[in-house]
Amino acid sequence: MQPFRIDVPQPVLDDLQARLAHTRWPDEIQEADWDYGTNRDYLQSLVGYWQRGYDWRAQEAKLNKFPQFKAEVAGMNLHFIHLEGKGLNPMPLLLTHGWPDSFFRMVKLLPLLTDPASHGGRAEDAFTVIVPNLPGYGFSERPTEKGYDPKRMADVLAELMTKTMGYKKFVAHGGDWGSSIVEQLALHHADALLGIHLTDVPSTHVKAADKLPNLSAAEEAFVAKNKVWQEKQGGYQKIQGTKPETLAYGLNDSPVGLLGWIIEKFHAWSDNDGNIEHTFTKDDLLTNVMIYWVTQTIGSSIRLYYEAMHSPTLSAPTQVKVPTGFAIFPQDITPAPREFAERFFNVQHWAEMPRGGHFAALEEPGLLVADLREFTQKLR
C-alpha cells in the first residue's frame, strides 16, 4: 500500500476550459424538456458554472482529506480510501460503487459510518470503511485485456480485503454494478463475508425475470414495469454492452458530451421531482464527471457492460447463502419486491425507504447508513 493524493496537472484543467469554450451546441426542438435526452438549457447553465464557478481544486482538497492509497491487487493497480472507524472493534465494511459514478458515490457516508457517535448513532456501530475505485474507474488502473466482468472484479476486491488489508471477515455493500459484484463476492468468497447489503437486485436477474416460474402478482407487475423502463430508458445498456469503444471516442473527447451523457442518468434515476438540483448540487454533478474526465476512464468504465453481457459466469446464477440485507429506494430503477430478491439471496433484512433513488449514497446518506447499522447489528 502506498499513500495517494489526487493532484490533477494544471494543463489538464486548462485543456478542459479550452474545450468547454469551443463547444458546438446542437439544436433542440421547442418544449423538449428532458423527453429527448439531456435538456439543452439546463446543460448550458451547468457548463457555464463549470467554466466560471466550479472549483476543481477545492473539490480535490475535500477528497484528499480522506486517506487514500494505491496497491497492486491481483495484477491491478487499485485506488481506494481506507478510513479507520472510531471506538472499539469497528467492523470492516467494503463499499462498492457502480456506473456512472466512482468512489465519489460513497464519500458522504464516510463520517457517518466511521464515527456514528458524532452522527446520531452508537459508538459500537462504527465501521472501518474501504472504498475502492473499480478497475477501469477513476484513479484505478484500466484493464488492458478482456474478461473484467463482475466475477473478476469480485476476485480483485476479495484479494484487496483479505490479502492486502488483512481482514479475515468483512461486510460488503453495493448498488448498481456494485450489487452484481458483491453478489459474486458472496458466491465465490463467502468464507470472507459476514454479510452483504444491497440497494437493488442485480440487473442480470431482472433481465431474465420473465422466464422464471410461478411469478407472484407483485413480481408480474415488477416484470411489466421493467419492460417499459427498458423500452424507454435502456438504450444506453445496449450501446455500452455491444459497441462501447465507438461511444467512448466522443465521450472521451468532449467534456460537454460526457457531462450530457452522465447527468441524464442522474436526472432520470434519482428522486428529484423533475429538478435534478433538488437532489444534487452542481458541485456534486460536476465532481462526479470530473473524475471521469481527468482520468480518461469513461471508455474503460462502460466496457464493464460489454464484459458482463458476454460473461459465462453470470448466465447461471446460484443461490447466495451469505446473510443479505436490502435497502430499497422508491425512485430507483424498477425496485424489486422481496419475493423476487428471495429467489436469489438469503434475505435476512428488508427495508423499503420513504424516499430516494438509484444513487442512494449521494441522495440519502442518512437513510442508507441507518439501514446498514440496523442490518449489521445482527452480524456483530
Helices and strands as residue ranges (DSSP letters): E 2-4, H 10-21, H 40-52, H 56-63, E 68-73, E 76-83, E 91-96, G 103-109, H 110-114, G 116-118, G 123-125, E 127-132, H 150-159, I 160-164, E 170-174, H 177-188, G 190-192, E 193-198, H 203-207, G 209-211, H 217-233, H 235-242, H 244-253, H 255-269, G 276-278, H 282-295, H 298-309, E 323-328, H 338-341, E 346-352, H 360-363, H 365-376
